[in-house]
Amino acid sequence: MSKNINPTIFTPVLIGGSLILLISFAIRSTFGLFQIPIAEQFLWARSEFSMAIAIQNLAWGIGTPIFSAFAEKFGDRKAITIGLILYALGIFISSTASSPEAHQFLNILIGFGIAGSGFGPILAVVGRTASAEKRSLALGITTAAGSAGQVVGPPFAALLLSIIPWSSVFVVFAIISILTIVIVPLLKSTPKITKKEVEENLSDALKDAFKDPTYIMLFLGFFSCGFQLAFITAHFPAFIAEASSPIIQGSLISVVCNSVASLGALSIALIGLFNIVGSIAAGAMGKHFTKKYLLSIIYTGRTIAAIAFIMLPITPTSVVVFSIVMGSLWLATVPLTSGIIGYIYGLKFMGTLYGIVFLSHQIGSFVGVWLGGLFYDIYGSYDLVWWVGIGVGAFSAIIHLPVKEIPLHDRKLITA
């Protein structure tokens, strides 16, 4: 075996956390596929269900630092178990909801469920238990597991929607979510934190972070990531169904899908598939290269990809190419951003500090999903939202450049 390959990176914590993220994100990535069936059944405007998904993303963002702080005080496994229960409850009750207000309210519950079973507490427990030399890669692998969920989730949901009503699919997802609790016991571990970090308290850690311009830049920079990802997840299948060339037969793409509707599910799955490669690669590179520059490159790549996609004719081929490129850059920001936070501010409160930065991501998600539905209802197209996403992506590429990627206590010693 090569000396560079150490199988101990695949600890029970990493495996358990990865499986939970895979299942949680498999379900979460399917909500865009329900937009048209639910809107058509109840004759809703596109913005109504978009608002429900937008509220879900905002609740996810608000819930992430709450669950992370709860996990740091009472235990990771308790926080994650509560999250999975809320997730299952929200989805199950939503299966009986028939009004926009009911779906919007219940998506608060779903959003908190995703927060408890998502990046905040999962990446924190993985980061705290991984050694310094393996941490970036471990975070990349765990993030990639969420991407794997995005590969299997949309096709599975599309298959179920072809044979049972959307409400029954929700029930199936609720059952899967509650059964995921059996994986939680794997997350038992001993954190690798320093003596100094043990003596720290949350209020001091928050005060130090909020006074640091670097933390503010990380917070602002993560907004565009959420905006772009949530807009594409929620609206891309509908966008493809309406904007893509209907000529699929006779092309190589017809081997895996035979309609623009199935092309939407394929695109989300492709994004997830190539995101696995992108997330692991970003985690691996984060050990050897300056993370802030990698983040700037990723946001620049997304901006260029989006400009090229909407400026050229929308065809099945362009959809597939864009999905592959965007997928490679999709969640590559997550192991790098969480890794920077753990490196600069320490591991003890990494979950809470990352959770607050992640709130910016989810505010962006809320705005991206909501504006997508609103502008579609006003203008009859998604074009303006694409350009807003391009603008905020360019902003993020720039704002990460001044980040000081030096541990905060080292900076204090330098300036003392």
Secondary structure, 3 states (H helix, E strand, C coil): CCCCCCHHHCCHHHHHHHHHHHHHHHHHCCHHHHHHHHHHHHCCCHHHHHHHHHHHHHHHHHHHHHHHHHHHHHCHHHHHHHHHHHHHHHHHHHCCCCCHHHHHHHHHHHHHHHHHCCHHHHHHHHHHHCCHHHHHHHHHHHHHHHHHHHHHHHHHHHHHHCCCCHHHHHHHHHHHHHHHHHHHHHHCCCCCCCHHHHHCCHHHHHHHHHCCHHHHHHHHHHHHHHHHHHHHHHHHHHHHHHHCCCCCCCCHHHHCCCCHHHHHHHHHHHHHHHHHHHHHHHHHHHHHCCHHHHHHHHHHHHHHHHHHHHHCCCCHHHHHHHHHHHHHHCCCHHHHHHHHHHHHHCCCCHHHHHHHHHHHHHHHHHHHHHHHHHHHHHHCCCHHHHHHHHHHHHHHHHHCCCCCCCCHHHHHHHHC
